[in-house]
Amino acid sequence: MSEQPPRTNLPDDETLIDELEKQRLEARFRVFEEFALQDQRKYYENKSFINRRAASQVNVMRAFFAFLTGLSAAAAGLIVTAFLVPGAFANQGQCASVGLAASVRAYSEAVGEDMSEVPGAAEAADQSQPVSSEMLAQCSSWNTLARIFIILSVIAPVVGAAFTTLADLYQW
């Protein structure tokens, strides 16, 4: 009889090689998953978060400029109807008569003509009473403020449209 080597609980060479190959493949997968898949997932989650935050900021700016447009248009309309037209409810049209009388006088002096022949000019010049410097300053302030609001009501939608274009360009 030939002697057989004693049997031990050690795995044979093929089983050991298969187990080592399995462990090696699992280690490669873990390295690939961590440094390729997870890293890429974190990158895109970060970029997605940044883009969502930027989109939110752009939407806030668009809403702000839309609000500013409406507010400035309403304020300009209120100032004009309250102070700057004949029969205005806040100052009984004093700024309108001051402005018309001042315009008639300035034109008459600049041209050197008598404005009595122009329809309405004589009435404006006759109805104009001496104007206090306080009233003139107040009317000038309201006029300037109305012009600022009118300009703002034109510029604000342009700026809001620029942010709309920016949002559409990057498709946030």
C-alpha positions in Angstrom: 0.0 0.0 0.0 1.1 3.3 -0.8 1.1 5.9 1.8 -1.2 8.8 1.4 -0.4 12.1 2.9 -2.2 12.8 6.0 -5.4 14.7 5.6 -5.6 18.1 7.2 -8.4 20.7 7.3 -6.4 23.0 4.9 -8.2 23.9 1.7 -6.7 22.6 -1.5 -4.8 24.9 -3.8 -7.7 25.5 -6.2 -10.1 26.5 -3.4 -7.4 28.8 -1.9 -6.8 30.4 -5.3 -10.5 30.9 -5.9 -10.9 32.5 -2.4 -8.0 34.8 -3.0 -9.3 35.8 -6.4 -12.8 36.5 -4.9 -11.2 38.7 -2.2 -9.1 40.5 -4.8 -12.1 41.2 -7.0 -14.1 42.4 -3.9 -11.3 44.7 -2.9 -11.1 46.1 -6.5 -14.9 46.7 -6.5 -14.8 48.5 -3.1 -12.0 50.8 -4.4 -13.9 51.4 -7.7 -17.1 52.1 -5.8 -15.6 54.5 -3.4 -13.2 56.4 -5.6 -15.2 56.3 -8.9 -18.9 55.8 -8.2 -19.3 57.5 -4.9 -16.9 60.3 -5.8 -18.9 61.0 -9.0 -22.2 60.8 -7.1 -20.9 63.3 -4.5 -19.7 65.7 -7.3 -23.0 65.7 -9.1 -25.0 66.1 -5.8 -22.8 69.1 -5.0 -23.2 70.6 -8.4 -27.0 70.0 -8.3 -27.2 71.7 -4.9 -25.2 74.7 -6.2 -27.4 75.1 -9.3 -30.6 74.8 -7.2 -29.3 77.5 -4.9 -28.4 79.7 -7.8 -31.8 79.2 -9.4 -33.4 80.2 -6.2 -31.4 83.4 -6.0 -32.2 84.2 -9.6 -35.9 83.7 -9.0 -35.8 85.9 -6.0 -34.1 88.6 -8.1 -36.6 88.3 -10.8 -39.5 88.6 -8.3 -37.9 91.6 -6.7 -37.5 93.5 -10.0 -41.1 92.6 -11.0 -42.3 93.9 -7.6 -40.1 97.0 -8.0 -41.6 97.7 -11.4 -45.1 97.6 -10.1 -44.4 99.6 -7.0 -42.5 102.3 -8.9 -45.3 102.6 -11.6 -47.9 102.8 -8.9 -45.9 105.4 -6.9 -45.3 107.5 -10.0 -49.0 107.4 -10.9 -50.0 108.3 -7.3 -47.6 111.2 -7.1 -48.7 112.6 -10.5 -52.4 112.4 -9.7 -52.0 113.7 -6.1 -49.7 116.6 -6.7 -48.7 117.4 -10.3 -52.0 117.7 -12.3 -54.6 120.4 -12.3 -57.2 119.6 -9.6 -54.9 117.2 -7.8 -56.4 116.1 -4.5 -53.4 116.6 -2.3 -52.6 120.2 -3.0 -55.6 121.4 -5.1 -53.4 121.5 -8.3 -51.0 124.1 -7.1 -48.0 122.4 -8.5 -49.6 122.1 -11.9 -50.4 125.9 -11.9 -46.9 126.7 -10.7 -45.4 124.6 -13.4 -47.6 126.0 -16.1 -47.0 129.6 -15.1 -43.3 129.1 -14.8 -43.2 127.4 -18.2 -45.2 130.3 -19.8 -42.9 132.9 -18.2 -39.7 131.1 -19.1 -40.8 130.6 -22.7 -42.0 134.2 -23.0 -38.7 135.6 -21.7 -36.6 133.3 -23.8 -38.4 134.0 -27.1 -39.2 137.6 -26.2 -42.8 137.2 -27.4 -46.0 138.1 -25.8 -47.8 134.8 -24.9 -51.2 136.3 -24.6 -52.2 135.0 -28.1 -51.4 131.4 -27.2 -54.6 129.7 -26.0 -54.5 129.1 -22.3 -51.3 130.9 -21.7 -52.9 134.2 -20.7 -55.1 132.4 -18.2 -52.2 130.5 -16.7 -50.2 133.7 -16.4 -53.2 135.6 -14.9 -54.0 132.8 -12.4 -50.5 132.5 -11.2 -50.0 134.1 -7.9 -46.7 134.7 -6.2 -45.3 131.4 -5.3 -43.4 130.8 -2.1 -40.0 129.3 -2.3 -41.3 126.5 0.0 -44.1 125.6 -2.4 -41.7 125.8 -5.4 -39.2 123.4 -3.6 -42.0 121.0 -2.7 -43.4 120.9 -6.2 -39.9 120.5 -7.6 -39.3 117.6 -5.2 -42.5 115.9 -6.2 -41.7 116.3 -9.8 -38.2 114.9 -9.4 -39.5 112.0 -7.4 -42.2 111.2 -10.0 -39.5 111.2 -12.7 -37.3 108.9 -10.7 -40.2 106.4 -10.3 -41.0 106.6 -14.0 -37.5 105.9 -15.0 -37.3 103.1 -12.4 -40.5 101.6 -13.8 -38.9 101.4 -17.2 -35.4 100.1 -16.1 -36.6 97.5 -13.5 -38.3 95.2 -16.1 -35.2 95.3 -18.3 -33.0 94.1 -15.4 -35.6 91.5 -14.5 -35.6 90.3 -18.1 -31.9 90.0 -18.0 -32.2 87.6 -15.0 -34.9 85.7 -16.8 -32.6 85.3 -19.8 -29.8 84.1 -17.5 -32.1 81.5 -15.9 -33.2 80.3 -19.3 -29.6 80.2 -20.6 -28.4 77.8 -17.9 -31.8 76.1 -17.5 -31.9 76.3 -13.8 
